[in-house]
Amino acid sequence: MTTTLGAILDLTEQVQSAIDAGDWQRASDLESQRRVQLESLVAERGTGEPGGELRGALESLQLRNQRLLGETHHHRRRVLREASTIKTGQSAARAYENAPTEV
């Protein structure tokens, strides 16, 4: 099986789209596929130093991976903040419901 850089870049685009849509399961599945493709590409090309074009493409891909990780961490922190806000609101509502009422 010949792995192409184009296929890896296409999977990278799909991972980005899934992250942007908040579809974490799809992003994870696509990332697993992408990792297999990257490993295949490296195995097919051998263990030596990659050629100029491939080296540049892999360096660019590495930078993009770092951005994707940053975006993923940002989304994770946002979801955790929202969950904390919801939990606080639920606790406050329960406290309000259980508060003694005086008439």
N, C-alpha and C positions, 0 to 999 in steps of 0.2 A: 504494500500500500504506500503510495507516495503522498506525503503530507505537503500541502502548499502553505506558504505564508498567507496567501489570500484567504484560505479557509480559516486560518487562525484569526486573522483580522476581522473576518465576518462574524466569527463567534464572539470576538471582543465587542463588536458593535451590538450584538444581541444581548450580551451580559450588561452592557451600559444601558440599553433600553429597558431591560428587566429591572435594574436598579432604579432607574428614573421612575418606573411605574410602581415601585414598591413591591414587586413580585419576587420576594426573596427566595422562594423555592425554585422558581425558574432560573433565577440568577445563579443559584448554587449548582443546579443541574448543568447549565450551560458552562459554568466555570470548570466543572469536572471534565466535561467534553473538551474544553479548550486546553486544559492541562494535559490530557492524553495526547492531543494533537501536537502540543509543544514538545512533549517528551519524544514523540515519534519523529518530529522534524530533527531534533538534536541527534537522535539515534541514527537516522538516515544519513545525516551529514557527517557523522563521525565525531570523535571527541576532540579533534584539533580546533584551532582558532577559526571562527567563522570568517568567511570572505567579507569584503567591504560592504556590499549591498545588504547581505544578510545581517552583518554586524550592526549596521545602521538601523535596519528594521527592528532588530531585537532590542537595541537600546531605546528606540522610540516606543516599542511595546512595553518595556520596563517602566518608562516614565508614565505611560498611560495606566499601567497596573497600579502604580503608586497613587495616581489621581483617583482611580476607582476605589482603592482601599480607603482613601481619605473621605470620599463621598459616602461610602458604606458606613464608616465610623460616624460621620455626621448624622446620617439617617438614623443610626442606632441610638445615638445620644438623644435625638429629637423624640423618637418613639419612647425611650425610657422616661424622658421629661413628661411627655403626655400621659404615660401610664401612671406616673407619680401624681400628676395633677388630678387624674380621674380617681385614684385611690384616696387622695385627700378629700376630694368632693364627696365620695361615697361615705367616708368616715364622718364628715360633717353632717351629711343628710341623716345618717343613722343616729348621731348624737342629738340632732334636732328632733327626730321622731321619738326618741326615748326620753327627751327632757320632760320633766313634770310640768303640767300645765296648771295654772291657777286661774280661777275664774272669779 
